[in-house]
Amino acid sequence: MRSNSFLVQRATILYFCNKCNNRPRDFGDFAKRFALFCDSNNVRLYKINPLKAKRLKESITVEKSDHIDARVAALMPFNNEDIHKMRISLRSEGLKKLSREYERIANDSASYKNRLHAHLNQNYGQMYKKFFKKFSSCALHFFIEYSDPGKLASASIDETHEVLKRSGSRYYIGRNGLKKAKEIKSIISKECPESYEYYTEATSGIISATAGIIMQLELQKGHLSKTMSEYTEKYYPGYLEKFKMKFSSFGVVQLAQLLGEIGPVSKYENDGHLASYAGQASRNMQSAEKTKRVRRKGYNRSLARVVHGVALNNTMKNCCFHEYYKEKKKKFAKKLRALKSVKRVVCKIIFEVLKEIEEVVERRKNVA
């Protein structure tokens, strides 16, 4: 990297398709590490539009080779004023990696829970929903032990209670557990589903395996949540308190996801720029004097999901956007359109809070 080459001195280009913005990993493992290396060594990075690069190459030559492509990519920042240097933060990139992995595990867990619902329905019918309201750790332990309804029907109340005690739930250790065991036995004795022998046996094995996978995923999800909490407290102290002053419902996982996806707030010109990046601003299509507002296709979908969650949680009763949401719902007569207005306000608040914190940090640095 110490070469006197013009390309290394003036610009190092990451040449990626715009479609990469829609992929969950953004750049890919090799390119991400390369970008972090260049940023730490003060080498300027640019992300360019591949269509513009293609047009520029065609204006230079019709031939294609690696050295021509590199030259075209290097000339792009000097032929387009709207291309700006990429700003990369090692802190936010680390947090982004954590939050993306947390999101993947959460999605996998939800997918396996849907599968478990289907398998339990094949063995138990709708009866299994009367045993437990949700797939808690206790419920998963129970269905691992009693994946076959025939085994549960032949078990005694004491044996069922013993399984509930082994699940790790303190609530079911004493009389509450005995009461729950009697309730389950009463349900299974009245509505015992028909057994289909080999099919039921095979499905029972799938139920035990699926429940075990969910338990492991939930365990890893908890570990990642704890790591994210420690990371934000260490490198972003005071951020959570600032956001809790603005939002009625806001947690450390949402904070980590926001900070990781947004990155340095200085790279956004205003709150509209951030809203556009989060997919909460429409795109203007113009032809002569006609203007049409259409849905934006290129945006950060992970950030959009976080903004949607924050907005949805704060439109609940007794939350900060409840009245505003009701007003917009009455105006537009559509819930999603009203929620869109709330999400736009959420983007504005997020930008203002991060900008305020950044200005305080800058003042402290100048004083020091």
Secondary structure, DSSP 8 states (H G I E B T S, - for coil): -----HHHHH-EEE---GGGGGSTTTT-HHHHHHHHHHHHTT--EEE--HHHHHHHHHHH-S---HHHHHHHHHHHHHH-TT-------HHHHHHHHHHHHHHHHHHHHHHHHHHHHHHHHHHHGGGHHHH-SS--HHHHHHHHHT-SHHHHHHS-HHHHHHHHHHTT-GGGSSHHHHHHHHHHHHHHHHS-----THHHHHHHHHHHHHHHHHHHHHHHHHHHHHHHHHHHHHHSTTHHHHHHHH-SS--HHHHHHHHHHH--GGG-SSHHHHHHHTT-S-EEEEETTEEEEE---SS-HHHHHHHHHHHHHTTSTTSTTHHHHHHHHHHHS-HHHHHHHHHHHHHHHHHHHHHHHHHHHHHHHHH-
